[in-house]
Amino acid sequence: MPRGDKSAYTDKQKRQVKHIEEGYENRGVPEDEAKRRAWATENKVSGGGKKSGSGRNQHHS
């Protein structure tokens, strides 16, 4: 997947990023910086991309 490709994200995540980005812009952060920070924040919260059950954070009981 090319760096910066956002197709792996859910609509919910994209909406969340938009919301975060607007918050930064309201505080006077330039748009491109706001966008970068918004995605970084979302990645930190969600772990990035869709989690379709493979590998990480799966608990087998």
CNS distance restraints for C-alpha pairs under 8 A (distance, minus, plus):
assign (resid   1 and name CA) (resid   5 and name CA) 6.71 0.50 0.50
assign (resid   6 and name CA) (resid  49 and name CA) 7.79 0.50 0.50
assign (resid   8 and name CA) (resid  49 and name CA) 4.86 0.50 0.50
assign (resid   8 and name CA) (resid  50 and name CA) 5.64 0.50 0.50
assign (resid   9 and name CA) (resid  13 and name CA) 6.06 0.50 0.50
assign (resid   9 and name CA) (resid  14 and name CA) 6.63 0.50 0.50
assign (resid   9 and name CA) (resid  48 and name CA) 7.42 0.50 0.50
assign (resid   9 and name CA) (resid  49 and name CA) 4.59 0.50 0.50
assign (resid   9 and name CA) (resid  50 and name CA) 5.45 0.50 0.50
assign (resid  10 and name CA) (resid  14 and name CA) 6.34 0.50 0.50
assign (resid  10 and name CA) (resid  49 and name CA) 7.35 0.50 0.50
assign (resid  10 and name CA) (resid  50 and name CA) 6.40 0.50 0.50
assign (resid  11 and name CA) (resid  15 and name CA) 6.14 0.50 0.50
assign (resid  12 and name CA) (resid  16 and name CA) 6.20 0.50 0.50
assign (resid  13 and name CA) (resid  17 and name CA) 6.19 0.50 0.50
assign (resid  13 and name CA) (resid  42 and name CA) 7.18 0.50 0.50
assign (resid  14 and name CA) (resid  18 and name CA) 6.27 0.50 0.50
assign (resid  15 and name CA) (resid  19 and name CA) 6.27 0.50 0.50
assign (resid  16 and name CA) (resid  20 and name CA) 6.25 0.50 0.50
assign (resid  16 and name CA) (resid  42 and name CA) 7.46 0.50 0.50
assign (resid  17 and name CA) (resid  21 and name CA) 5.97 0.50 0.50
assign (resid  17 and name CA) (resid  35 and name CA) 7.71 0.50 0.50
assign (resid  17 and name CA) (resid  38 and name CA) 5.25 0.50 0.50
assign (resid  17 and name CA) (resid  39 and name CA) 6.02 0.50 0.50
assign (resid  17 and name CA) (resid  42 and name CA) 6.37 0.50 0.50
assign (resid  18 and name CA) (resid  22 and name CA) 6.19 0.50 0.50
assign (resid  18 and name CA) (resid  35 and name CA) 7.94 0.50 0.50
assign (resid  18 and name CA) (resid  38 and name CA) 7.43 0.50 0.50
assign (resid  19 and name CA) (resid  23 and name CA) 6.37 0.50 0.50
assign (resid  20 and name CA) (resid  24 and name CA) 6.49 0.50 0.50
assign (resid  20 and name CA) (resid  34 and name CA) 7.97 0.50 0.50
assign (resid  20 and name CA) (resid  38 and name CA) 5.30 0.50 0.50
assign (resid  21 and name CA) (resid  25 and name CA) 6.26 0.50 0.50
assign (resid  21 and name CA) (resid  31 and name CA) 7.73 0.50 0.50
assign (resid  21 and name CA) (resid  34 and name CA) 5.03 0.50 0.50
assign (resid  21 and name CA) (resid  35 and name CA) 5.39 0.50 0.50
assign (resid  21 and name CA) (resid  37 and name CA) 7.38 0.50 0.50
assign (resid  21 and name CA) (resid  38 and name CA) 5.12 0.50 0.50
assign (resid  22 and name CA) (resid  26 and name CA) 6.07 0.50 0.50
assign (resid  22 and name CA) (resid  34 and name CA) 7.55 0.50 0.50
assign (resid  23 and name CA) (resid  27 and name CA) 6.60 0.50 0.50
assign (resid  24 and name CA) (resid  28 and name CA) 6.63 0.50 0.50
assign (resid  24 and name CA) (resid  29 and name CA) 5.42 0.50 0.50
assign (resid  24 and name CA) (resid  34 and name CA) 5.41 0.50 0.50
assign (resid  25 and name CA) (resid  29 and name CA) 4.79 0.50 0.50
assign (resid  25 and name CA) (resid  30 and name CA) 6.30 0.50 0.50
assign (resid  25 and name CA) (resid  31 and name CA) 6.29 0.50 0.50
assign (resid  25 and name CA) (resid  34 and name CA) 6.14 0.50 0.50
assign (resid  29 and name CA) (resid  33 and name CA) 6.47 0.50 0.50
assign (resid  29 and name CA) (resid  34 and name CA) 5.75 0.50 0.50
assign (resid  30 and name CA) (resid  34 and name CA) 5.97 0.50 0.50
assign (resid  31 and name CA) (resid  35 and name CA) 6.12 0.50 0.50
assign (resid  32 and name CA) (resid  36 and name CA) 6.23 0.50 0.50
assign (resid  33 and name CA) (resid  37 and name CA) 6.13 0.50 0.50
assign (resid  34 and name CA) (resid  38 and name CA) 5.96 0.50 0.50
assign (resid  35 and name CA) (resid  39 and name CA) 6.30 0.50 0.50
assign (resid  36 and name CA) (resid  40 and name CA) 6.20 0.50 0.50
assign (resid  37 and name CA) (resid  41 and name CA) 5.99 0.50 0.50
assign (resid  38 and name CA) (resid  42 and name CA) 6.21 0.50 0.50
assign (resid  39 and name CA) (resid  43 and name CA) 6.03 0.50 0.50
assign (resid  40 and name CA) (resid  44 and name CA) 6.23 0.50 0.50
assign (resid  41 and name CA) (resid  45 and name CA) 6.27 0.50 0.50
assign (resid  42 and name CA) (resid  46 and name CA) 5.92 0.50 0.50
assign (resid  42 and name CA) (resid  47 and name CA) 7.60 0.50 0.50
assign (resid  42 and name CA) (resid  48 and name CA) 6.86 0.50 0.50
assign (resid  43 and name CA) (resid  47 and name CA) 4.86 0.50 0.50
assign (resid  43 and name CA) (resid  48 and name CA) 4.18 0.50 0.50
assign (resid  43 and name CA) (resid  49 and name CA) 7.61 0.50 0.50
assign (resid  44 and name CA) (resid  48 and name CA) 7.12 0.50 0.50
assign (resid  53 and name CA) (resid  58 and name CA) 6.68 0.50 0.50
assign (resid  54 and name CA) (resid  58 and name CA) 7.34 0.50 0.50
